[in-house]
Amino acid sequence: MNDIYTLEEAMARLGFKSANAFFQLERKYPDAFVIMKRGPGRNIRYHKATLDRFAKRREDLKQEKS
């Protein structure tokens, strides 16, 4: 289970409090959100390494802009 994030863990990793904002980003960058398993409701599992790479690039971009 170390190679996946739950929806809540993925939101925390990217710094989102709103699931709606998270899903908007997921639709905008579908390659960064590799879904490993989708269950009923919001029981979604994301590939951890891919999401971590996206989060790191996003953090670097935010630092570069400021």
Residue, then its C-alpha position, 0 to 999 in steps of 0.5 A: m500500500n506504500d505505492i498509492y495515495t487515497l483521495e485524502e492523502a493526495m489532496a493533502r500532498l498537493g495542499f488542497k482542502s476542497a475536493n472540487a478544486f482537486f478534481q479540477l486540477e485532475r481534469k486539467y492535468p490527467d497525466a499527473f493523476v494516474i488512477m490505480k483503483r476506483g471504487p464506489g463514491r470517492n474511493i479513489r487510489y492514485h499512483k504515489a510516485t507520479l503524483d509526487r513528481f507532479a507535486k514537486r514540479r508544482e512547488d518548484l514553479k510556485q517558488e520560481k514565480s515568487 
